[in-house]
Amino acid sequence: MSAVEVVPPQHSLSRQLHKFGGSSLADPACFRRVARILEQYSGEDDLVVVSAAGKTTNRLIEWLGLLEKDGRLAHESLQSLRKYQQDLIENLIEGDAKQALVDALYDDFSVLAQAAEARLTEAQRAWAQGFGEVWSSRLLPALLTQMGMPSVSMDSRSFLRAERAAQPEVDRASSWPLLKEQLVQHNHHRVVITGFMAQNRAGETVLLGRNGSDYSATLIGALADVNRVTIWSDVAGVYSADPRVVTDACLLPLLRLDEAAELARLAAPVMHTRTLQPVAQSCIDLNLRCSYEPESGSTRIERVLASGRGAKIITSLDDVCLLQLDVPRSHDFDIARLDLERLLTRNQLQPLATSSSEDQHRIQLAYTSEVVNSVLELLQNAGIPAEIRLREGFSLVAAVGAGVTGNPVHCHGFYQQLREQPIEFICESKNGLSIAALLRKANTGALVAGIHRALFQAQRRIGLVLLGKGNIGSRWLSLFAEQKSALEKRHGMNFELISVLDSGSQWIDFKGIDPACVMDAFSEHSEAYQDNDWISRLLNHPYDDVVVLDVTASAPLSKQYPELAEHGFHLVSANKVAGSASGTEYNKVQDAFAKTGRHWLYNATVGAGLPVNYTVRDLRESGDKIIALSGIFSGTLSWLFQQYNGDVAFSDLLEQAWQQGLTEPDPREDLSGADVMRKLVILARESGLTIEPEHVRVQSLVPEALMDLSLDAFLDQSDALDSTLSEWLEEAKKEKGVLRYVARFARDGKARVGLEVVSDEHPLANLLPCDNIFAIESQWYRENPLVIRGPGAGRDVTAGALLSDLNRIASLL
């Protein structure tokens, strides 16, 4: 390429160039938007390079293809395109200028139709494809002039000189004086220039190839010595990944020139390698902006080559082809490889990725399907000593950024995400700017999202606070210790237990507490607290989020729920007190979490691990209406009455259940009906009803004389239950039924919990020990109620319900 001494044209010190692609000129609204952009962001001597409007070039190519297949369809295609172009004029331009543009348009289509009467040469086909740019370059200056911005049209073929080739290169030495001669004629006018085209020595149109309009824009900018080129398109610039694939991809405000060039070499659609060549060889600033949202940000390509620290962008490409060259063993492999590299460099056909295996005497070159045949033809004509095989059906995924190959964290993350993928080979670029993997067809969208998340998203750190280390709390600690690793892998988060409380002491350690050590080491590490001191000690935590798990039955703790929300904590609760409190208190808690955007989940309050709350809520939020709920809501009472047939005293069965952890810490919570009442209130509220605890008629099984005793005294005197329960049992036997403790409520407000005699065939009679059963009647399930049945008590299922809610919160974060 000849060196040229460039003398800045007049006004070059302030002149800018704006390039608009086809998507920015797709319809009248787009043209008006572009005109407003130029009104705000351009000066009177600025240059504007335009592509063909919308899909015009594709439609011209389609027409050229139809000429050889079906003349009638070709004619219809051309007429449809003429109508599209004429509609743009009709909707944008007024007065005499409109008629002049329409007349010129009709002349062009007449010329095209006449030329198509004979078989078109390659040069004529290129000439035909260039009309889209011509039409845009006429229409936009007419619109700008109409808006008070004097503008002229210029055909790039009048000054750009290039010869036809696979990747045509513009001859700057001959192009620059022609451009200078043109520009001096148009002072104080915006000059709108066609992109994509040049002219050869024979006067024929030469198309500049893929992304030719962007290339011609930066090239014209360099020749005109503008100080900035802005490429306006349908995206704001370069993102850390395709924002259509990765929703949290971020716009990069600055990108190094070598990183941009590497991204372009990998055929990323946002820019092309040749677009950057004029930028690298001049003093142009290159900006990428969105024509649809001009203020949405931009990417500036900078020349500063500061040391790189790792990947910035994850990109992918489908429809990749592989050229496999098997060099005969009789040839020197290294010489063949070097000859191949020189040939490809000389013809500017560098592969996307390459693999070289001396053991196999095999070289693999990855190319886009668009250029692979040209490369294949070049290799065959060059007499490369190798058996060449073209393989199709590959995808490419790459991490791009200065220093990425030297960043152990990014390299590890990239390779880890690919470990189960059908990899052909992985290639690290010599300049350290990219790692690229060639894959046999893969779901590149999901892969890009996974790599982006692994490399760029700092792992969220979630602190956990456990209130209560009794039966349920101790089992949850064991379960969390078992499931911590799986939980973290599932959500890509780090979960640390940072505090454990009992009724008067707190162990807190922001570095993390080993859940397996809590029960043995709690007394050694815990300190006493008063009232809400335990909350104050958590306020300076270093975590992204804190989740409190309340597995107590403490009313005072439930009173502190609003304060937890106010301090930004999430809550998982097995404590039923808040959910079944007075409507005023319940709404206070709900409002506190809603206002702060925190989550309060309490599926474990009803049915242990059964998804009862979720089901009722989902039905209501889906538009259904709950009419009634009934069933056996207490796993404890379910177990007791399944076992109770008169062979063993009821008090002895109660002692067994308490010892096995099947009851509340104080069994009177179960026997009094208070626990079932709370569950009924919680479910009624989930179904959309306003209900107060006192609205529920509750039958207590605890004699009045035992209610105020200590727990030990109650257990010692629990045989006082036996006489009353034996009478109920005898009554049930007379009616040839069984005893069950049943909860019922209806939408009319009637709600009760208490003993019922049900027949042996009744669904409530035939449960497994500890089973709960919930029958949901609704508008959708009126004739055949929706039934949820399963274990409703026990340490394991309740601890599992707490972990399930923790999983759900993690999914919401």
ROMAR-179609 format. One record per residue: residue in one letter; x, y, z of N, C-alpha, C in turn. Coordinates in steps of 0.1 Angstrom, whole numbers, plus 5000, padded with zeros to 4 digits. Example, Ala and Ser with C-alpha at 12.3 -4.5 7.8 and 13.67 -1.06 7.14 Angstrom:
// residues 2
a513249435078512349555078513249675078s512849785071513749895071512950005079
//
This chain:
// residues 813
m500949885000500050005000500950125000s500650224991501450344990501250435002a502350495006502250595017501850725011v500950805018500450935013500751035023e501251155018501351265027500051345026v499251335037497951395037497951535042v497451625034497251775038495851785042p495551835055494151845059493351935051p492251895046491351985039490852095048q490252185042489652305049488552245059h488452305071487552265081487852135088s488952065084489151935090489351935105l489852045110490152045125488852025133s487652055128486452035136485551935129r485951885118485051795110484951655116q483651605116483451475121482751395110l482751265111482051175102481051085109h479851075104478850995111478450885101k478350765105477950655097476650595102f475750575093474450515097474250385089g473950275096473650145089472250135085g471950025078470650005072469549995083s469849945095468749935105468450075110s469350165109469150305114468350385103l468150325091467450395080466250305075a465650225084464750125079463350175075d462950285080461650335077461650495079p460550555076460450705077460850755091a460350675102460650725115462150715118c462750615113464250605114464950715107f464550755095465150865088465050995096r463851015102463651135110464551135122r464651015128465451005140466951035137v467450985125468751015121468951165118a467951225112468051375109468151455122r467351405133467451475145468751455152i469351335150470751315156471751405149l471651425136472551505129472351655132e471051685135470751825139471451855152q471551755161472051785175473551755176y474051655168475451605171476351645159s475951695148476851725137476951875134g478051905127478252045123478052055108e478052185103477652205089478652155079d479852115083480852065074481051915076d480251855084480451715087480151625075l480751505075480451405065479551295071v478751245062477751135067477951025056v478150905061478250785052476950695056v476250655045475050585047475050445040s474350355046474150225040472750225033a472450115026471150105020470050095031a468950155029467850155039467350015041g467249975054466649845058467349725052k466449645045467049525038467149545023t467349665019467349695005468449614997t469649605002470649524996470349384995n469749325005469349185005468249164994r467349264993466249254983466849264969l467849344967468549354954469249224950i469849164960470449034958469448924955e468348934962467248834959466748854945w466548974941466149004927467148944917l468448964919469448914910469348764909g469048704921468948554921467748504913l466648584914465348544907465448564892l466348654888466448674873466848544866e467548454872468048334866467048224868k465948244876465048134879463648164874d463148284877461748314874461548464871g461448494858461348634854460148704860r459048634862457848704867458048744882l458648644890458948674904459948784905a460948784896461948884896461349024894h460449034885459749164882458949204894e458249114901457449144912458349194924s459449124925460449164936460949304934l461249334921461749474918460749574920q459449544917458449644919458149664933s458249564941458049574956459049664962l460349644957461449724962461249874958r460749894946460550034941459450104950k458350024953457350084962457850114975y458750034981459350054994460150184994q460950204984461750324983460950444980q459850434972459050544969458250584981d457750484989457050525001457950605011l459250575012460150655020460150795016i460250815002460250954997458951025000e457850954997456451014999456251055013n456750975023456551005037457451105043l458551145036459551225042459751365035i459551365022459951485014458651555009e458751685008457651765003458051844991g457051894983457251994972458051934961d458752024954459451984941460551884944a461151884955462151794959461651644959k460451634963459851504963459751444949q459151524940459051484926460351454919a461351534922462651514916463251374921l463051344934463551214939462751094933v461451114932460651004926461050984911d461251094904461651074890463051004889a463951044897465250984897465150834900l464250804910464050664914463550584903y462550634895461950564884462950544873d463850644871464850624861465850514865d466150504878467050394882466450264880f465150244883464550114882464350084867s464150184859464150154844465450104839v466550164844467850124840468149984845l467749954857467949814862467149714854a465949744851465149654843465749634829q466249734823466849724810468149634810a468949664821470149584822469849434824a468749404831468449264834467949184822e467749254811467249184799468349094793a469549124796470649034792471248974805r472048874803472748814815473748914820l473648934833474549034840475848984843t476949064840478249024844478449044859e479649004864479949014878479949164881a480549244872480649394875479249454875q478349414866477049464865476249424878r476449304883475749264895476249354907a477549384907478049474918477349614917w477349654904476749794902475249794906a474549684904473049674907472949674923q473849604930473749594944474049724951g474649814944475049944950473950054950f472850024943471750124942471150164956g471150064965470550094979471250214985e472550214985473350324991473050454983v472950444970472650564962471350624966w470350544968468950594972469050664985s469750594995469850655008470550795008s471650795000472450914999471751034992r470751004985469851114979468851154989l468151054995467051085003467451165016l468451125023468851185035469251335034p470051375024470351515023469151595019a468151535011466951615008466151635021l466151535030465451555043466151655052l467451655052468251745060468051885055t468151905042467952035036466552095039q465552005038464252045042464152095056m464952035065464952075079465852185083g466452255072467252365075468752335076m469152215072470552175073471052155058p471552255051471952235037472852115036s472552025027473251905025473351865010v474351785007474551744993474851594993s474651524982474851384980476151364973m476951264976478151234970478251074968d478651034956478850894953480250854956s480550764965481850724969482650674957r482050634946482750584935483350694927s483050814930483650934923485050954929f485450894940486750924945487450794951l486750694956487350574961487850484950r489050444950489650354939490050224945a489650114940489949984944489849884933e490549774933490449664923489649554930r488949474921488149364926489049254932a488649204944489349104951488449044962a488848934968488048874979487848974990q488849054993488749165003489349284996p488649364988489149474981489849574991e490949624987491649724994491649864986v491249964993491150094987492550154985d492850204973494150274970494050414975r494650434987494550574993495250674985a496350644979497150744971496350804960s495550724953494750784942493450834947s492950784958491650824963491650964970w492750994978492751114986492651244978p493351254967493251384959491851404953l491251284949489851294943488851344954l489051284966488151324977488351474980k489551514981489851654984489251754974e489351714961488751794950487251804952q486651704956485151704958484751784970l485451774981485051834994485151984993v486152044986486352184985485152254978q484352174971483252234964481952244973h482052194985480852184993481052245007n481652355008481852425021480452455027h480352445040479152475048477952385043h478252265039477152175036477552035042r476651975048476851835052476851755039v477851665039478051585027477651435030v476651385023476151255026476651155015i477451055019478250975009477750835010t477750764998477450624998478550545004g478150445012479150355017479250225008f480150135012480150005006480749994992m480950104985481350094971482650174968a483350124958484450194952484450174937q485450224929485450204915486850164911n486950074901488250024896488750104884r489850074879490450144868489550134855a488850034854487950014843486650084844g486450164855485250234857484050144863e484350024867483349934872483149954887t481949914892481749924907482449804913v483049834924483749734933483149744947l482449634951481849634964482949594974l482949664986484049654996483849535005g482849455003482649325010481949345023r482049245032481349235045481749355053n480749425059480849545066481649655058g481449655045482049745036481749895039s480449915044480050055047480850105059d481050025069481850065081483250095077y483850005069485150015064485350145056s484350175047484450295039484350415047a483550405058483350525067484650565074t485350465080486550495087487650535077l487650475065488650505055488350655050i487150685047486850825042487250925054g486950885066487250965077488750995078a489550885075491050905076491550995064l490950965052491351045040490951195042a489851225048489351355051489951415063d490651345071491351385083490351445093v489251375094488251415105488851375118n488351445129488851405142488051295149r486951265144486151155150485251095140v485150965141484150885133483150825143t481850845141480850775150480050685141i480050565145479250465138477950445146w476850485140475550475146474850345141s474450265150473750145146472550115156d472149995157470949965165471449915179v472749925182473249895195474150015200a474350025213475050145218476550125217g477050005214478449985214478849845216v479949825222480449685225480049655239y479349535241478949485254479849375258s479749345271480549225276480049095270a478849095265478348975257477149035249d476648955240475448995233474349015243p473849145244472749165254471449095251r471249045238470048965235470148825241v471448785244471648655250471848655265v472648755269472948775283472348905288t471248895296470449015299471249115308d472249065316472949165324474349195318a474449175305475749215298475849375300c477049415302477249565304477949625292l477549755289478249825279479649865283l480649855274481949885277482250035272p482450125280482550265276483950285268l484950205272486250215266486650075262l487350075250487849945245489149975238r490249895242491449915235491349875221l492149945213492149915198492549775195d493549725202493949585199492849485203e492149515214491049435218489849435208a489649555203488549575193488949495180a490249505177490749435165490549285166e490849235178490749085181489349045180l488449125186486949095186486549095171a486949195163486649195149487149075142r488349035145489048915138488148795140l487548785152486748675155485348685150a485148775140483848795133482748835141a482948905152481848965160481149065152p479749065152479049145143479149295145v479649335157479649475161480649555153m481749485148482649555139483549455131h484249505121485049425112486449475113t487349375111488749405112489149525103r488649525090489049625081488549765085t487449765093486949895098487949965107l488749885114489649935123491049975117q491349925105492649945099492850105097p491950175091492150325090492250395103v491550335113491650395127493050385132a493650265130494950235136496050315128q495750355116496750425108496550575107s495750625116495450765116495250815131c494750935132494550985146493050995149i492250915142490750925144490450865157d489450935164488750875175487550795169l487350675173486150595168485250575180n483950615177482850595187481850505181l481250425189480050345185478850385194r477750425187476550465194475350415188c474250425196472950365191472050485186s471650465173470750565167469350565173y468950455179467650455185467550515198e468650515206468750575219470050645220p470250765214471550835214472150855227e471350875238471950895251472150775259s472050655253472150535261473550485264g474550575260475950535262476650505249s477950485250478650455237479950385241t480650335231481950275233482950355225r484050395231485150465224486250365223i486750355211487950275208489250355211e490050315220491150395224492450325220r493550405218494750355214495750315225v495450355237496250335248496450185250l497750145251497949995252498449975267a497650005276497949975290497949825292s498649775303498649635305497249575307g496949465301495549405302495549315314r494349295320494149215332493349095330g492749085318491848965316490748985306a489848895306488748905296487749025298k487249075288486249185288484949145282i485149055271483949025263483948875260i482748825261482448685257481648685244t482148625234481548635221481348495215s480448475205480248345199479948365185l480048255177479748255163479248115159d478148115152477647985147478047975132d477747865126477947845111479447865108v480347805116481747805114482247685106c483147695097483647585089485147555093l485547435091486947395095487647345082l488847395079489647345069490747265076q490747135073491647035079492747005069l493947035072495047005063495946895069d496046785062496946675066498146675058v499246705064500546715057501246585056p501646545044502246405043503546395052r503746285057504846255066506246285059s506246275046507446305038507846445038h506946535042507246685042507546735056d508446835056508746895069507546975074f506946935085505746995090505947135094d507047175100507247315104507247405092i507947365082508147445069506747465063a505947355062504647365056503747455064r503847455078503047545086503447685084l504747715084505147855082504747905068d504847825058504447865044502947895044l502247815051500747845052500447975059e501148005070500948125077501248245068r502348245061502748355052501748375041l501248265035500248275025498948345030l498448305041497248355047497448505051t498548535057498848675061498948765049r499548715038499748795026498348825020n497448735021496148755014495048805025q495548845036494648895047493448795050l493748675051492748575054493148495067q493348565077493748505090492548425095p492748305100491648225105491148275119l489948235122489348265135490148195146a490448075144491147995154491947885146t493047845152493847745145494447645155s494647525150495247415158496247355149s497447325156498547265149499047145157s498947025151499446905158500546845150e501746855155502946805148502846645148d502346595159502246445160501446385149q500346455146499346405136499746465122h500646555122500946625109499646695104r498946755113497546815110497446955114i496947035105496647185108495147205106q494547275115493147295114492947445114l492147505105491847645104490347665104a489847755113488447785114488147915107y487047915098486648035091485148045091t484648165089483248175086482848115073s481648065072481148005059481248105048e481248235051481248335041482548335033v483648305040484948325033485648195031v485148085037485947955037486247905023n485247925014485447875000486547954993s486648084996487748164990489148114995v489148085008490448035014490747895008l489747805007489947675001490547684987e489947774979490447794965491847854965l492147944974493547994975494547884979l494247794988495147694992495347594981q494247564974494347464963495247524952n494947654949495747714938497247734941a497447744955498847774959499647644960g499047534958499747404958500347374972i499547404982500047364996500147214997p501247165001501447015002500646955013a499346935011498546875021497246825015e496646725022495346685018494346775025i493546845018492646945024491246895024r490646905036489246865038488446975044l487247005038486347105044485347035053r485247085065484247025075483347145079e482047115080481047215083480347175096g479647275101478747245113479447275126f480247375127480947415140480447545146s480747565158480447695165481747735172l481847865175483047915181482548005193v483247985204483048065216484348115221a484448245224485748305228485548405239a486648415247486848525257487848615252v487548745251488448845245488848955255g490048985256490549095265492049085266a492749195267494149205268494549135282g495449035281495848965292495048845296v494048805288493148705292493948565294t494848545285495548415285496448405297g496748515303497648515315496848535328n495548535327494648545339494248405343p494748355354494448215358493048195361v492348295368490948285372490148275359h490348365350489548365337489748245329c491048195328491348075320490647955327h490747945340490047835347488547835345g487947955346486547965344486047925330f486847975320486547945306486647795304y487647735308487847585306486847505314q486447545326485547475334484147475327q483747585322482447595315482347505303l483547475297483547395285483847245287r483947205300484447075302483546965297e482246995296481346885291480846915277q481547005270481147045256481846965246p481246955234481946875223483046955216i484146965223485247055218486046985207e486347065196487247015186488647055190f488847185194490147225199489947365206i490847405214490947535221492247605217c492047735213493247805208493447935216e494647955221494948085227495748165217s495348295215496048375205497448405210k498348425200499748455203499848585211n499048685208499148815214498448815228g497948705232497348705246495948775247l495348805235494048875235492848795236s492948665233491748585233492048435236i490948365241490948225241489748185233a489848095223488748055215488547905215a487347865216487047715215486247685203l486647595195485847545184485047425188l483747425186482847325191482047265180r481847135181480847075172479547125177k478547165168477347235171476947235186a476847345192476447355206475547465208n474847475220473947585224474847695228t475247775219476247885222475647985231g474248015230473648115239473848075253a473447955257473547915271475047905275l475947875266477347865269477948005272v477548095263478048235265477548295279a476348265282475748315295476448255306g476748125305477548055316478948105318i479648125307481048175308481048325313h480048405308479948545313479748545328r478848465332478548455347479748415355a480448305350481648255357482748355357l482948435347484148515346483848655352f482648705350482448855353481648875365q480748785369479848815380480548775393a480848865402481348835415480348755422q480748645428479848555435479148625447r477848625447477048685458477348605470r477548685481477748625494476548635503i476048525507474748525515475148475529g474848565539475048525553473748465559l473848365567472748295573472748305588v471548335594471448345608470348245613l470748155622469748055627469248095640l467948105642467348135655466748005660g467447945670466947825675467747705671k468347625681469147515678468647385685g467247385686466647265693466447155683n465347085684465146965675465247005660i464547105656464547135641465747205638g466247305646467447375643468647285642s468847185651469947105650469947015638r468746975634468646895622468946975609w468547105610468847195598470347215597l470947225608472447245608473147125601s472647005604473246885597472946885583l471646925579471246925565472047025557f472247145563472947255556474447215554a475047155564476347105563476547005551e475446925549475546825538475246895525q474446995524473947045512474647175508k475447235516476047365514476747375500s477547275497478347275484477347275472a476347185473475347175462474547295461l474247365472473447485472474247595465e475547605468476347705462476547685447k476747565443476847535429475547555421r474447525427473147545421472847695418h473247785427472947925426474048015423g475347955422476448045420476648145430m476348105443476448195454477248135465n477748215474478448155486477548175498f477248065505476448075517477248045529e477248135539477948115551477048135563l477148045573476348055585477148155594i476548265597477348375604476848395619s475748335622475248355636474248245640v474248205652473348105658472848155671l471548155674471048205687470148095693d470248095707469148025714468448125722s467748095732466848185739467548305746g468848285749469548395756470948425751s471548345742472948355738473048355723q474148425718474348435704475848415701w476048325691477348305685477348375672i478248475670478348545658479848545653d480048515640481348525634481148545619f481448665614481248705600482248625591k483248565596484048475587483448345584g482348315591481648185589481848095600i480748015603480647915614480447785608d481247685611481047555606479747495612p478747465604477447415610477647285617a478647205613478847075620479347085634c479847205637480447225651479547305660v478447345656477647435664477147375677m476647255676476047195688477147175699d478347145695479447115705480147245710a480247345701481047455704480247585708f478947575708478047695710478347765723s478347685734478547745747479847815748e480947765741482247825742482347955735h481547975724481748095715480548195717s479448155723478348245724478448345735e477648455734477548555744476148595746a475848635758474448665762473948795754y472748795751472148915745470848955752q470449075750469149125756468249185745d467049145745466049205736466549195721n466749305715467149305701468649335699d469449315709470849325708471449245696w470849125695471349025685471249085671i470249165669470049225655471149335653s471349415664472349525663473749465659r474049355665475349295662475549245648l474449235641474549185627474649295617l474449425621474249535612475449565604n476649535609477849575601478449455593h477549365590477949235582478449275569p479449195563480049225550479349155538y478149105540477549015530476649095521d476349035509475449095499474049095505d473648975511472348965517472448875529v471548895538471448805550470048745551v470048615553468748545555468648495569v467648535576467448485590466448365589l466748255596465948135597465348125611d464148145613463448135626462847995628v463447915636462847775638462347765652t462047875658461547875672460047885671a459447885683457947915684457848045693s458848125692458948245701458048355696a457148405705456348525702457148645702p458048665712458848785712459748805699l460248695694461048695682460148735670s458948685670458048725659457748875659k457748935670457549075671458649155665q459849095663460949165658461049155642y460149085636460149065622460249195614p459349295617459449415610460849485610e461449475622462849535623463849455614l463649325613464549255604464449305589a463149325585462949375572463549515570e463349605580463849735579465349745578h466049645583467549635582467949555570g467049525561467349455549467549315549f467149245560467249095561466149025555h466348915548465348825544464948725555l463848665554463348575566462748445560v463248335566462548205564462048165578s460748135579460248115592459447975593a459747905603458947795607458047835619n458247955624457548005636456148055631k455148005636453748035631453148155638v453848215648453248325655452848445647a453748495639453548615631452448585620g452548475614451548445603450148425609s449948395621448648365627448348475638a449048585638448748685648447548765644s447248865652446048955648446349015634g445249045627445349105614446249225614t446249305624447049425625448549395625e448849295634450249255635450749185622y449949095617450249025605450549115593n449649215591449749315580451049405582k451349425595452549505598453749435593v453849305595454949235590455049225575q453849195569453849185554454249325548d453749435553454049565548455549595549a456149555561457549585563458449515552f458149395549458949325539458649375525a457349405522457049465509457649595506k457649685516458249815515459749815513t460449715519461849715518462349615506g461449555500461849465489462449335494r462349305506462849185512461849065511h462248945513461448835511461148765525w459948725527459548655539458848525534l459448415536458848285532458648195544y457448125544457048055556456347925552n456847865542456147735538456247635549a457347635557457447535568456447555579t455747665579454747685590453547595589v453247545577452147455574452547335566g452347215572452547095564454047065563a454847125571456347095571456847115557g457247005550457847015537456847015526l455546995529454546995518454347135512p454147145499454047285493452647335494v452147345506450747385507450547535505n451347615513451247765511451447805497y452547745490452847775476451647745467t451047635469449947585461448747685462v448347715475447247805477447447945471r448647995473449048125468449048125452d449648015446449648015432448248005426l447347925432446047925427445348055427r445548125438444848255439445448355429e446848355428447448455419447248415404s446848295402446548245388445048285384g444348335394442948375390441848285396d442248175403441348085410440848155423k439748095428439148145441438948035450i439648035462439547925472438147935479i437447825479436147825485436147765499a436947655501437047595514438347515515l438747495527439947415530439647325542s440047195541439847105552440947005553g441046935564441946825564442546815578i443546725579444346705591445646785589f445746895597446846985595448046965605s447846875614448946845624449446705623g450746705620451446575619451446505632t451646585643451646525656450346455659l449246535658447946475661447546365651s448046375639447846265629448446135634w449746145639450446025644449745975656l449346065666448746015678447445945676f446545995667445245935665445345815655q446345805647446545685639446945565648q447745595659448145495668447145465679y446245555682445345545694444145455690n444245335695443145235693442645175706g443245225718442845175731443845075737d444745015728445744925733446744995742v447145115738448145195746447445325750a447745365763447045485768447545605760f446645695758446945815750448145895756s448245895769449445975775450745905772d450745775771451945695768452345725753l451345735744451645765730452245915729l451646005737452146135737453546145742e453946065752455346065757456246015745q455845915738456645865727456845975716a455746035712455846135702456746255706w456646295719457546405724459046365724q459246235728460646185728461246185714q460346155704460846135690460846275683g460546375689460546505683459446535674l458346465675457146475666456246585671t456446635683455546745688456246875689e455546985691456147105695456947095708p457947185711458647165723457747145735d456647215735455647195746454447125739p454146995741453146925734451746995735r451547075746450247145747449947235735e450947285728450747365716449947275706d450247145705449547065696448247025702l448146975714446946925720445947025722s446347155724445347255727444647305714g445147255703444547305690445147435685a446047495694446547625690447447615677d448247505676449047495665448247475652v447247395653446347375641445647495638m445147575648444447695646445347795638r446647805642447547895636447747855621k447847725618448047685604446747715596l445647705602444347735595444347885592v444747965601444648105599445648145588i446848085589447848115578447348075564l446747955563446247915550445147995546a444248035555443048125551443548255546r444548315552445148435547445848425534e446548305532447148285519446048265508s444948225512443848205502443148335499g443548445506442948575503441848615512l441648545523440548575533441148665544t440348755549440648825561440148745573i440948705582440548625593441348655605e440748655617441348675629441448535637p442448515645442548395653441248365661e440648465667439548445675438248395667h438348405654437248365646437148215645v438248145649438347995647437847935660r436847845659436347765671437347655673v437947645685439047555688438647465699q438747335697438547235707439847185713s440147225725441347185732441247045738l442346965737442346835743443046835757v443446955761444246965774443247015785p443146935795442246975806442747115812e441747195816442047325822443047325832a443047215841443947205852445447195848l445647145836447047125831447647235823m446847335820447247435811448447525816d448347555829449347645835450547585842l450547445841451647375848452947395840s454147365846455347365839455347245829l456347245820456347135810456547005817d457446995827457746875833456546825841a455846925848454646885856453546835847f453446895835452446855826452646715821l453946685818454246545813454046445824d454346485836454146385847452646365850q451746465847450346445849449546425837s450146385826449446375813448446265812d448546175822447546065822446146115825a446046245829444646305830443946325817l444746305806444146315792443346185789d443746075796443345945791441845925793s441245975804439745945806438946015795t439246135792438446215782438646145768l439846115765440046055751439545915750s439545845761438945705760437445715758e436745815763435345835761435145865746w435945955740435745985726436045855718l437045775722437345655714436245555714e435545545726434445445727433345495718e433045625718432045685709432345655694a433545665691433945645677433745495673k434045405682433945265680432445225678k431545295686430145265685429645305671e430245415666429745465652430545395641k431345295645432245215635433045315627g433745405635434645505629435845515637v436645615633437945645640437945795644l438845825653438945965658440046035649r439746155645440746235638440546385643y441646455644441646595647441646675634v440446735631440246795618440146945618a440647015608440547155606439647185594r438747285595437947325584437747475584f437647535572437247665571436547685557a435647775557434947805544434947955542r434647985529434748125525433748215532d432648155538431648225545432148275559g433448235563434048275575433948175586k433248065584433147955594434447875595a435047865607436247795608436347725622r436747605622436847525634437947425633v438447385645439447275646438947195658g439047065656438646975668438446835664l438046745673437946605671436646575663e436746485654435646435646435746285645v434546215644434546075642434346055627v435145985620435045965606435045815603s434345775593434145635590435545575586d435645445586436845375583437245395568e436245425560436545445545436845585542h436645675551436945815548438345845545p438645935535440145965532440946005544l440246075554440946115566441346005575a440745885573440945775582442145695578n442545695565443545605559444845685556l445445735566446745805564447845725571l449045745566450245695573450445775585p451145725595451445805607452245925604c451846035610452446175608451946245595d451146175587450746235574449746355577n449946455570448946565568448146545556i446946595555446146595543445446725542f445546785530444946915528444046905516a442746925517441746925506441447065503i441747105490441447245486440347245476e439247315480438147335471438147475466s438047485452438147615446437147615434q437147735427436247735415436747635405w438047615404438547515395438547375400y438547355413438547225419437347205428r436147245423434947235431434447095433e434347025422433746885422434746785428n435946805424437046715428438146795434p438146805448439146895455440546855452l441446955452442846925450443346885464v444046765464444446705477446046705477i446546755488447946745490448146655503r448946555502449146465513450546425515g450946405527452346365530452746395544p453946355548454446385561454346525565g453746555577453546695581454146725594a455046635599455746655611457046575611g457946625619459246555620460446645617r461546615623462746705621463146715607d463246595600463746595587462946675577v461646655577460846725566460746875569t460746905582460647055585462047125582a463147055585464447115581464547125566g463947025559463947025544463147135539a462047165546461147285541461947415543l462747425554463447545556464547565545l465147455541466247465530465547485517s464347435515463547465503463247615501d462847675512462647825512463847905510l464947855516466247925513466647915498n466447795492466647785478465747885470r464547895474463647985467464048125468i464548165480465048305482466248325473a467148235473468348245465468048265450s466948195445466548205432465948345429l465448415439464848545438465848655438l467048625443468048735445468748765432
//
